[in-house]
Amino acid sequence: MNIQRFQQDTVIHAIALIMGVPFLSLEAWESAAAAIGSNMFEGYQPTRRGIEIIRNYTTGKISFNTFIRAAKHKAYRKKR
């Protein structure tokens, strides 16, 4: 896990990253890491965009239907 720390107004914040994608809580990072890890056993090759989609779903920023739509359209793949 890559954690970057910075100080802002005397409050220390930690940001957990997966492939450069920030997660603002350890709980969100753990949830995404578990989802990514289990899918890698099935051949998923993570990309930055894919991790953003997983993060957005696990943190409630996108709905399950939007998550599935992204998967069906392979929005997580690297752009060529």
N, C-alpha and C positions, 0 to 999 in steps of 0.2 A: 504494500500500500504506500502510496506517495502522499505525504501530508505536508502542506505548506502552512506556515504560521506567519501571521502578520499582526501588528498592533494598530488599533484604531481607537482613538479617544480613551486610552488606558484600558481597553478591553481586548484581551487576546482571543483571536478567532483561529480555529483550525479548519482547513478545507481539505477533505479527502478527495483524491483524484483517481480516476480510472481512465487511462489513455488520454489524459489531459482534460477530461470532463469533470467539472467540480460537483461535489455532493456536499451540501451544507450541514448534513448530520451524519453521524456514524451509523445510525439506524438505516438511513436511506442508502448509504454506501454498502452496508452489509446485505441489504435486500437485493440491490442490483448485482452485487458480486455473486450472490448465491444463484440468481437467475442466469447470469452470464455463464458461470461455471457449469451449471447443469446442462445448459444448451450446448456448450462446447463439446460435451461428451457425445452429442448427437450431430456433430459436424459444423456447428455455428462458428464462423470466424468473425470475431468482434471487430467493428470499425468504430471510429469516433461517433459517426452519425447513429449507428446502432445503439451505442451506449447512451447517447442523448435520448433516444426514443425510450429505452428501458428506464432510464432515470425519470423521465417525464411521466411514464406510466406508474412506476412504483411510488412516486411522490404525489400522484393525483392530478398532475397538470394536464394529462390527456386521459380520455376515457378508454375503456377496454375496446370498444368498437374502433376507435381511432388507432389504437395499438395494433389490432388485428389487421386493419386496412393497410397500415404501414408495412406489416409483415407480408401480406399478400402482394403488395406492389414492390416488395424488396427494396423499400426506401432506405434500409440500413446498409446497403452495399456501397462500396467505394464508387465514386463517380469516375467514369473513364474519360 
